[in-house]
Amino acid sequence: MAIQRAPGAPTPASGPHVSHVTPMSSFQGGSALVGGRYEVVRLLGVGGMGTVYQARDTELDEVVALKTLRKELLEDADMLERFRNEVKLARRVTHRNVARMFDIGEHGGEKFLTMEFVDGESLASLLEREKRLPIARVVEIITAVCAGLSAAHAAGVIHRDLKPDNVMLGKDGRVLVTDFGIARAAQNSANKTMGMVLGTPAYMAPEQVLGQKDIDARADIYALGAMLFELFTGEDAWVGDSAMGIATARLLGPPPDPKQRRPDIPDAAARVILRCMAKSRDDRYASADQVARDLSSLTMPAAPAPDMVETLVRAKPDAAKLASHDKTVAVLPFRNAGPPDDEYLAEGLTDDLIDTLSMTRGLRVCSRGAVAKYKGSAQDPREVGADLGVQVVVEGSVRKTPGAVRITARLVSVADGFQLWAKRFDRPDKDLFAINDEAARAIAEALTVDPTAPAREAPSNAAAVDLYLRARNEYHKFWPENVARSVEIFEQALALAPHDPTILSGYALARARFSFFAGEAMDKAMAAATRAAEAAPNLPEARLALATVLFQANDIPGAVRELKLALAKGPGLAEAHALMGRILSEAGHTDDGVRHLEVALTLDPAMDLARRDLHRTYDLLGFPEKATRVLESQKTLLDDAGQTIHMARTLLWHRDTARASDVLSKMSDTTGRFALSHRLLRLITTGDATTFFADYDATEAAQRAKGTGRRSMFFAQVMTEIATFVGNQSMAIEYLSAAVDAGLIDLLWLDRCPLFASLRTSMSFRTLRARVEERSRAVAEAYRAA
């Protein structure tokens, strides 16, 4: 049943049809409130033990944190009794640096805890934002954590799952350790039900990994050391390809020396870290007080190192950390409640809300590609959310009437079904952007993140908004005919709202893509993108549009600078990460390039172009297994012309006759968009260069390679590969020269393509490579610049 507001609770002041926080739960109890007492307000976080909400205790009129607990942790009476005992023990700890445990309750057969609510943020959130903290701040935080641990250990309570997520930094300046007692109770349950060890691999002591039963306070000391390592270096102490690999790494050798990661760390700090993380617990500090004492004796530098605080772009984004600390959201395709001709409206509003939420720091939003398959699905939103691996889902509907629109939307927690926010909007149809902006702000607030997406000044013309949504719908279909229609519709929208930055940004992106297909000049796209960036300099899409146009116009350093601005304003903008990753990888800066591509795919797993770029990078670097894994998640490899060309080129590089023959036998379409890949595969399998050039030299690839721009550059690269494959070195140099003249930055391809082993001995090749290397340096300078 729905969990409603308490009688007499204040009603939201925001207009009609509002149910600002009407919690709905899978709990099926008879009470209107959780446990007959607690009113859920908003989602705070989701962890291994359960889901945490801010709630109001209606009896005491106080704010508390309410944690619903995973059912499998408390399956029978014995487990529940042990859990009660642990909670009772944890309640003995009363210290200003320990979040108080209040009560354990039940609602509809499911258990929940209430504990002290801390108004602030977790240490994990701070670390994700700032990457590496100044020494004085580290000492301040960890000294407070040590004080809380000492009080708990004195009361006989061991934490067992100490990590940055369980350290809260209050707005009042307090540092509090949370979740005391829960880990041990859960561990007892896990041992009985699953025969496994609960904990967080990055912070677990070796004895926890081994499943020893006599865990004592020194396991918490180890976790302190792992936290200190991360706070001082900005990196995890232990790394691995899996949770098991990370956990077992500490059993195989001594802890890593933090000074090898960051030589500027004080020697005394490194000694504290290494002693905390000693493999044998007998070699660790005996108490948290001892850790605090040694930390307090550190000599503080006059100022933190210049790189102590880094921005998202300069700090080399990490996809795993992005995924672990952000709140995760899926906006399911809105249902069109009107006639079929209005389907574009539902799709456009869904896309726009995804884009707006993606600009909000602290949110990781599933892409349109990831959620598209659920369009029209009657599947329960919680099941969809579980499939997508997100914490909350947004679902809604839209109905258009003459001059007006009705939009309903609600936000549902996947873990337990709480409805965190819901609203119905009845507005003039010109207010569509404003509705999405308002919904995005409300969703951000319900998820306890700052609504950082910039507000937009919506066009006053309803027809312009409608045309914008239609144009976006065509743009996302990608192919030349759709992009041409998109450009045409965008121009109609701009005739009605010529200064709107959102429409200008969309038009610039469509124009840039159209220019690639049509081979036309970038003047119109550049003008639109520049106007958009000038009108709304803080709008990430405007910066992305300008970056895309600059990229297509071969001003690659300029594109990098605009991408940095786009990511500073919208760190969740997958397209910006993808383009940055492509540029950096091609230019040979593969460490940074791969990181951006991985972030792009974390944000948007359906971004096939980024997936191909990552596959290409791994393949050229000589990591075939990694390259194969990148493409494993793609369901179809031969139904997409771009993917088929990519595959054919890769097989050409490696002269892989067997695989080419296999792919060729499975191709159902060998004409039109698939013609080039079909001919490439035939060339690989037959080696018949005469037939290939007789069939193709005077048409597609050869002619397109002799133009200008990135499309010509692409075909010049393909022709260079073909000429090298058939042993025609002079032709290869001719086409390579054309590619370089067109603006080639692809140093990775030049240096690592397997076909070019003999070509690289040519003086002409070396001269051309030097020009590309110079461009690569310019890209690096733009990326590293402040």
Beta strands, then each sheet from edge to edge (+ up, - down):
strand 1: 18-19
strand 2: 38-46
strand 3: 50-57
strand 4: 62-69
strand 5: 101-107
strand 6: 110-116
strand 7: 120-122
strand 8: 167-170
strand 9: 175-177
strand 10: 327-331
strand 11: 335-336
strand 12: 363-365
strand 13: 392-401
strand 14: 404-413
strand 15: 419-428
sheet 1: 1+ 15- 14+ 13- 10- 12-
sheet 2: 1+ 15- 14+ 13- 11-
sheet 3: 2+ 3- 4+ 6- 5+
sheet 4: 7+ 8- 9+
end
